[in-house]
Amino acid sequence: MRTALACLLLAVACPLARAAEVEFVRVWPEWRDAVAFERVSEYFTGQENTGSQIVHRTHPETRAGFYFLARVKNAGAALPSAKLVVSVIKPDSPRPQVYTFPVELPAGSTVFNLGLTGADWAGPKAHPVAWKVEVVATDGRLLAAHKSFLWEKPDK
C-alpha cells in the first residue's frame, strides 16, 4: 500500500513522468482535389460542410491542394488558442516554407485538415521532400510534433 501511494505521489509531483497531454495520433500528407470536399448538403445550403473535421487553407477560396490530415489528441484541458505550424521542404527549394494556422484545441481527439492551396502548392504531381507539423502554445511552447523521416539527420 505504501509503495502504491509513493508511486502516485511521485507521478503527481514529477510532470516528466506523465505522458504528453497533446500528441499527434497520425498525420497523412496527400493531394486532395476540390471535389473531395463536396457533400450533398452543400447543394442545399450553399455552405461547405466539413463534418467533424476542422479545415484550414492557405487560400480559403481554393479547395484543391496538398493537405496534412492530422489527428491530434489532447488529454488535458481545452486550449482556446494555439497554433498548428506546418513546415515543408518543396521539390523546388531546399529552404523550408512555414505556414501557421491558429486553432482552438478542444479536449479529446480532433481532426484537422491543413491545406496548402492556391499558389502555395505546385499541383497534384508535386510531393514534399520533407515536412513537419507542430502544435505550439500561444506562449511559444512546443506541445507536440510529427515529422517525415527525411526532416532531419538521424543521431549517430
Secondary structure as UniProt FT lines:
FT   HELIX           2..13
FT   HELIX           15..17
FT   STRAND          22..32
FT   HELIX           34..37
FT   HELIX           40..45
FT   TURN            51..52
FT   STRAND          53..57
FT   TURN            60..61
FT   STRAND          65..74
FT   STRAND          79..89
FT   TURN            91..92
FT   STRAND          97..105
FT   STRAND          108..117
FT   HELIX           118..120
FT   TURN            124..125
FT   STRAND          130..137
FT   TURN            138..139
FT   STRAND          142..147
FT   TURN            149..150
//
